[in-house]
Amino acid sequence: MKTGLYIDLTILVKTPNRSSFLRDKYGLACKSPHTYQYDELFPLRISTLEGVEIYLPNKYHSILLNEYGEKGVNNPKFYYKKTGKTYVFDKNEMQWVEQQEN
């Protein structure tokens, strides 16, 4: 993957309150162990990605924090085990670039 972009398409189902793993009395779940409250996803936010209109979950930042933790969301460095290279996020260019050795 050259862009570092990953899109995860998921189907959600409404779950009854008998599900003990939910954080609330009702929610939405997918085949993986992820569950969401309705207001975490809706209303969807409209954004653009590489010039294409896309839809984001309403509380996407808190969803990412819950999944990956503070370090996973805010760490500007990424080590790619497959290549053995380290990348840093360039805020000016808004892209991941290979870290050059000093």
VEXFI-795647 format. One record per residue: residue in three letters; z negated, x, y negated of N, C-alpha, C, O, CB in turn. Coordinates in steps of 0.02 Angstrom, whole numbers, plus 32768, in hexadecimal, padded with zeros to 4 digits. Glycine has a CB too. Example, Ala and Ser with C-alpha at 12.3 -4.5 7.8 and 13.67 -1.06 7.14 Angstrom:
ala7E7A8294811C7E7A826780E17E7A829480A57E5982C880A67E3C823580E0
ser7E9E828280707E9B82AC80357E7682857FFE7E6E829E7FC77EE282C0801E
***
This chain:
met8000802A803A8000800080008000802D7FC27FD080517FB77FC37FD08000
lys8034802B7F9B803B80587F63801580417F258000806C7EFD808280607F51
thr800B80017F1C7FEB7FE87EDF7F9F7FE67EE27F7F7FE17EAE80067FA47ECF
gly7F837FE87F1D7F3B7FDF7F247F277F967F207EEC7F867F1D7F1680077EEE
leu7F587F6A7F1F7F4D7F227F197F457F047F5E7F6C7F127F8B7F877F017EF3
tyr7F137EDB7F667F087EB97FA57EFA7E707F967ECE7E607F6E7ECD7ED97FCE
ile7F1F7E447FB57F157DFC7FAA7EFE7DDE7FEC7F1F7DE6801F7F567DD97F91
asp7EC67DBB7FEA7EAA7D9C80257EB37D5080207E957D307FF57E5E7DAE802D
leu7EDC7D34804A7EE77CEC804B7EB97CCE80807EB77CE480B97F327CDB805A
thr7E947C9B806C7E627C7D80977E667C3180947E747C15805F7E1C7C958084
ile7E597C1180CC7E557BC880CE7E0B7BB580CD7DE37BD280F37E797BAA810D
leu7DF97B8680A37DB37B70809D7DAA7B2B80BB7DD87B0180B87D9D7B718054
val7D707B1F80D77D5E7ADC80F07D1B7AC880D27CEF7AF280C87D5C7ADC813E
lys7D147A8880C57CD47A6E80AC7CA37A6C80E67CB57A57811D7CDC7A28808C
thr7C667A8380D97C357A87810F7BFD7A5481047BEA7A4880CA7C187ACE8115
pro7BE37A3881397BAA7A0A81327B6A7A3081267B677A6D81317BA379DE8171
asn7B367A0D810F7AF77A2F80FE7AD17A46813C7A9D7A6781347ACB7A0180D6
arg7AE77A3781787AC57A4F81B47AD17A9981C17AAF7AB781EA7ADB7A2781F0
ser7B017AB7819D7B0F7AFE81A67AD87B2781867ACF7B2581497B547B118188
ser7AB37B4C81AD7A797B7181947A8C7BAE816A7A637BC781457A4E7B8781CD
phe7ACA7BC781707ADD7C03814D7AF17BF781047AFD7C2780E07B147C258171
leu7AF57BB980F07B0A7BAB80AB7AD17BB6807A7A977BB0808B7B237B6380A5
arg7AE47BC8803D7AB27BD480097A9D7B937FE67A6D7B937FC07ACD7C057FD5
asp7AC07B5D7FF37AB27B1E7FD27AB87AE680067AC47AF380417AE37B127F96
lys7AAF7AA97FEF7AB37A6F801C7AFA7A6280357B047A4480697A987A317FFA
tyr7B2A7A7980107B707A7080237B967AAF800F7B7C7AD97FEA7B8F7A318001
gly7BD17AB580287BF77AF080157C3B7AF280357C527AC180537BD17B2E8027
leu7C5A7B2A802E7C9B7B37804A7C957B7680747C727BA580627CD27B3E8013
ala7CB87B7780AC7CB57BB180D87CFB7BC080F27D277B9680F17C847BA58112
cys7D047BFD81097D437C1181287D337C2E816D7CF97C2E81827D697C4680FC
lys7D657C4681917D5B7C5E81D57D2D7C9B81D97D0D7CA6820C7D9D7C6E81F5
ser7D2B7CC281A47CFD7CFB81A27CB87CE1818D7CB07CA6817F7D177D338172
pro7C867D0C818B7C437CF4817A7C397CE6812F7C007CE481187C107D268191
his7C6E7CDD810A7C687CCF80C27C5E7C8580B57C817C5B80D17CA67CE9809D
thr7C2E7C76808A7C237C3280737C207C3280277C0D7C6480097BE27C148092
tyr7C327BFB800A7C357BF67FC17C1A7BB37FAB7C207B817FCE7C7C7C017FA7
gln7BFD7BB27F707BEC7B737F507C2A7B5E7F297C517B887F127BAD7B7A7F21
tyr7C337B1E7F217C6E7B037F017C797B237EBC7CB27B367EAC7C687AB77EFA
asp7C447B297E947C4C7B437E4F7C5B7B8E7E4D7C6E7BA87E187C0E7B357E27
glu7C537BB17E857C687BF87E877CB47BFE7E877CD07C2E7E6D7C4A7C1B7EC4
leu7CD57BCC7EA47D1E7BCE7EAA7D427BA57E757D767BBA7E5C7D327BB67EEE
phe7D267B6B7E637D4A7B3C7E377D237B2F7DF87CE67B307DF97D567AFB7E5B
pro7D457B247DBF7D8E7B237DB87DAB7B697DBE7D8C7B9A7DA97DA27B037D75
leu7DE77B6E7DD97E087BAF7DDE7E1B7BC87D997E297BA07D6C7E477BAA7E0A
arg7E1A7C097D907E2E7C297D517E767C417D587E897C5B7D8C7DFF7C647D3F
ile7E9D7C387D257EE27C507D247EE37C967D067EC67CA27CD17F117C207CFD
ser7F067CC47D277F0D7D087D0E7F547D1F7D1F7F7C7CF97D397ED87D387D2D
thr7F637D5D7D107FA47D797D247F987DBB7D497F697DE07D3A7FD17D847CE6
leu7FC37DC87D787FC17E067D9F80097E1F7DA580337DFE7DC37FA17DFB7DE5
glu80157E597D8780587E767D87808C7E447D6F80C37E3F7D8C806A7E907DCD
gly807B7E1E7D3B80A97DF07D1C80AF7DAC7D3E80D87D837D2A80EB7E0E7D19
val80887DA07D72808B7D617D97804A7D3B7D8C80147D577D8F80977D6E7DE3
glu80507CF97D7F80157CD07D767FF17CC87DB980107CB87DEB80287C8B7D59
ile7FAF7CD37DB77F867CCC7DF47F487CA37DE47F397C967DAA7F717D127E10
tyr7F257C8E7E187EE87C687E107EAE7C907E2E7EB37CAB7E657EEE7C237E32
leu7E787C937E097E3C7CB77E1E7E027C877E277E007C537E067E297CEE7DEA
pro7DD37C967E537D977C6C7E587D717C6C7E167D737C9C7DF07D697C867E91
asn7D507C357E087D2B7C2D7DCA7CF97C657DBE7CF57C817D877D087BEA7DC9
lys7CD27C767DF17C9E7CAA7DEA7CB17CE67E157C897CFD7E3E7C587C8E7DFF
tyr7CEC7D007E0A7D067D377E337CDA7D757E317CD37D977E647D4C7D4A7E1C
his7CBC7D857DF87C937DC17DF27C557DBC7E1F7C447DEC7E417C7F7DCD7DAA
ser7C337D837E1E7BF87D7C7E487C0B7D7A7E927BE47D917EBC7BD17D3C7E35
ile7C467D607EA37C5D7D607EE87C687DA87EFF7C557DBA7F377C9F7D377EEF
leu7C887DD17ED57C947E177EE77C527E3E7EEC7C4B7E677F197CC17E387EB3
leu7C237E317EBF7BE27E527EC37BBE7E407F047BA17E6C7F247BB67E3E7E86
asn7BC17E017F177BA17DEB7F557BC17E0C7F927B9E7E1E7FC17BA67D9F7F5B
glu7C027E157F917C267E327FC97C1F7E7E7FCD7C137E9A80037C6F7E207FC5
tyr7C267EA17F937C2A7EEA7F937BEF7F0D7F727BE97F4A7F787C687EFE7F71
gly7BC47EE87F4F7B8B7F067F2D7BA07F277EEB7BDB7F2D7EDC7B6A7F3A7F5A
glu7B6E7F3A7EC57B7A7F587E827BA57F967E867BD37F9E7E5E7B377F697E61
lys7B977FC37EB57BBD80017EBB7C067FF37ECD7C3480147EB37B9D802F7EEF
gly7C117FC37EF87C557FB47F0D7C7F7F957ED77CBC7F9B7ED87C537F867F47
val7C5F7F747EA77C847F527E717C8D7F807E357CC17F7E7E147C607F137E5C
asn7C5B7FA97E277C5C7FCF7DE87C67801A7DF17C67803E7DBF7C1D7FC47DC5
asn7C7180327E2D7C7B807A7E397CC3808D7E267CF280727E447C6B808C7E82
pro7CCC80BA7DF67D1080CC7DE17D3280FE7E107D6B81137E037D0E80E97D9C
lys7D1081137E477D2D81427E767D3681207EBA7D0E80F67ECF7D0181817E7E
phe7D6C81347EDC7D7A81197F1E7D9581517F4B7DC781707F3A7DAC80DE7F1A
tyr7D73815C7F837D8B818E7FB37DB1816B7FEA7D96813F800C7D4F81B87FD0
tyr7DF0817D7FF37E1B815E80267E1B818A80637E3B81BE80657E638154800B
lys7DF6817580977DED819D80D47E2F81AE80F57E3781E581107DC181778105
lys7E5E818080F47E9E818B81177EC481C880FD7EE381EC81247ECA814D8111
thr7EC081D380BC7EE4820C809E7EB68246808B7ECD827D807F7F0A81F68060
gly7E75823980897E45826C80747E46827980297E2E82AC80127E5382AC8099
lys7E63824A80037E6882527FBA7E3682257F967E2381F07FAF7EB082437FA2
thr7E22823C7F5B7DF682157F317E1D81FB7EF57E4482207ED77DB8823E7F1B
tyr7E1281BC7EE57E33819D7EAC7DFF81877E797DC781757E8C7E5F81627EC2
val7E1281887E3A7DE7816E7E057E0D81397DDE7E4A813C7DD97DCF81A87DD5
phe7DE881097DC47E0980D37D9E7E1080E87D567DDE80F57D347DE180917DA4
asp7E4D80EB7D3E7E5C80FD7CF97E5D80BD7CCF7E8B80957CD47EA181247CF3
lys7E2980B47CA67E2380767C7F7E5B80707C4B7E6F80387C3B7DE080747C5C
asn7E7380A87C317EA980A57C007EEA808D7C1F7F0E80647C017EB480E97BE0
glu7EF980A67C5B7F3680937C7E7F2C80557CAA7F5D80377CC07F4E80CD7CA9
met7EEC80427CB57EDB800A7CE07EF980117D267F167FE37D427EF47FC97CC1
gln7EF0804E7D437F08805A7D867EE080927DA77EBF80B97D857F53806B7D86
trp7EE480957DE97EC480CA7E0F7EF181077E107F2D81017E1E7EB380B37E58
val7ED581417E017EFB81807E027ED781B27E2D7E9981B27E327F06819C7DB9
glu7EFD81DE7E4C7EE082117E777EB782427E4D7ECE82597E197F1682377E9E
gln7E7A82517E647E5082807E417E6982C67E4E7E7282D97E887E0682797E56
gln7E7382EB7E1A7E8B83307E217E4F835E7E2C7E1B83567E0D7EB383457DE2
glu7E59838F7E587E2483BF7E657E1D83EF7E297E4F84017E0A7E3283E77EA6
asn7DE084037E1A7DD584307DE17DDE84787DF47DD684A47DCA7D9084277DC4
***
